[in-house]
């Protein structure tokens, strides 16, 4: 549910009921629901054995998925050399973008790509189907609300 803060202590949106508490998250940031969905899908993909990634462990698998299906690498200016000495001009380095730093849009796109690949390679587990059914149900509720 999206809410709009119209004044201090005043909110609008959805079907807000007086006297109820709501969990609010900034609309541009990734949501807790996205986080849970992403991690559940990753775990199910790994356990299914349907993937062709040459991963040494689940953590390596997760990194490969973030690299190929997620937001990938991000640039940053490194002011320290590998030995810890200062690098006055700085150098441009790359690192795998952390899931915690993904925007809401990046999370949605990554989840969509992950689901598409899981369908394409033939993941047909009960848990995967439950996740897809819940996503469909949530989508329909948003359209109806």
C-alpha atoms as one frame of an Amber mdcrd trajectory, in Angstrom:
protein
   0.000   0.000   0.000   1.274   3.468  -0.836   0.587   6.362   1.495   1.144
  10.064   1.024   2.154  12.287   3.929   0.157  15.499   3.418   1.087  17.261
   6.673   2.757  16.347   9.965   0.793  13.366  11.259  -1.632  13.417   8.306
  -1.643  10.605   5.743  -3.690   9.643   2.695  -3.799   6.676   0.376  -5.049
   3.103   0.204  -7.813   2.187   2.596  -6.247   3.491   5.789  -8.324   2.690
   8.838  -8.354   4.979  11.854  -6.750   3.340  14.899  -4.590   0.870  12.940
  -0.804   0.945  12.643   0.881   0.570   9.245   4.458  -0.235   8.290   5.647
   2.476   5.924   8.727   2.349   3.717  10.038   5.078   1.405   8.526   4.428
  -2.033  11.838   4.771  -3.931  13.762   2.309  -1.733  13.617  -1.441  -1.992
  10.911  -2.978   0.160  11.012  -5.747   2.726   8.674  -7.774   0.497  11.148
  -7.477  -2.397  13.958  -8.545  -0.100  12.080 -11.646   1.064  11.031 -12.537
  -2.489  14.562 -12.159  -3.890  16.116 -14.347  -1.216  13.367 -16.983  -1.421
  13.786 -17.173  -5.208  17.580 -17.417  -4.933  17.340 -20.219  -2.391  14.808
 -22.122  -4.481  16.841 -21.727  -7.679  19.959 -23.001  -5.904  18.131 -25.985
  -4.375  16.409 -26.870  -7.661  19.730 -27.694  -9.307  18.318 -26.431 -12.624
  20.899 -23.666 -13.011  24.102 -23.978 -15.049  26.206 -21.568 -12.962  29.556
 -23.038 -11.860  29.112 -21.852  -8.268  31.334 -23.189  -5.478  28.794 -22.338
  -2.779  25.446 -20.647  -2.264  27.242 -17.344  -1.540  29.145 -17.621  -4.834
  25.883 -18.497  -6.631  24.189 -15.420  -5.132  27.090 -13.225  -6.326  26.888
 -14.675  -9.844  23.132 -14.043  -9.981  23.629 -10.438  -8.819  26.331 -10.009
 -11.466  24.371 -11.470 -14.398  20.726 -10.855 -13.466  21.004  -8.059 -10.900
  22.367  -4.529 -11.075  25.884  -5.883 -11.621  28.978  -3.872 -10.818  29.230
  -0.319  -9.544  32.132   2.104  -9.971  33.828   3.738  -7.026  36.915   5.847
  -6.516  39.462   4.005  -4.387  41.808   6.322  -2.484  43.867   3.493  -0.958
  46.182   1.021  -2.696  46.035  -2.720  -2.011  48.890  -2.352   0.510  46.974
   0.345   2.422  49.077   3.267   1.195  47.274   6.411   0.005  46.506   6.770
  -3.679  46.496  10.580  -4.160  44.679  10.689  -7.500  42.451   7.788  -6.611
  41.700   5.040  -9.063  38.439   3.818 -10.467  37.551   0.357  -9.169  34.495
  -1.826  -9.521  32.646  -3.957  -7.011  29.492  -6.020  -7.053  26.611  -3.801
  -6.018  25.153  -4.776  -2.657  21.496  -5.869  -2.633  20.969  -3.418   0.252
  21.926  -0.558  -2.109  19.557  -1.533  -4.942  16.749   0.891  -5.656  13.168
  -0.342  -5.702  13.257  -0.317  -9.511  16.543  -2.264  -9.638  15.103  -4.851
  -7.251  11.935  -5.252  -9.322  13.901  -5.646 -12.553  16.302  -8.145 -10.945
  13.429 -10.211  -9.533  11.720 -10.185 -12.940  14.911 -11.380 -14.680  15.474
 -14.075 -12.054  11.909 -15.386 -12.414  12.176 -15.352 -16.219  15.396 -17.361
 -16.105  13.977 -19.822 -13.568  10.971 -20.425 -15.829  13.217 -20.729 -18.891
  15.453 -23.404 -17.322  12.463 -25.356 -16.039  12.272 -24.793 -12.289   8.966
 -26.422 -11.320   9.177 -26.831  -7.564   6.221 -26.456  -5.228   7.884 -23.528
  -3.424   8.625 -21.700  -6.708   4.988 -22.090  -7.764   3.836 -20.772  -4.366
   6.069 -17.701  -4.750   4.688 -17.021  -8.251   1.091 -17.471  -7.043   1.662
 -15.038  -4.159   3.211 -12.455  -6.507   0.234 -12.815  -8.861  -2.224 -12.479
  -5.960  -0.450  -9.351  -4.669  -0.460  -7.853  -8.163  -4.182  -8.456  -8.580
  -4.920  -6.958  -5.147  -2.968  -3.812  -6.085  -4.950  -3.495  -9.311  -8.250
  -3.957  -7.506  -7.351  -1.585  -4.653
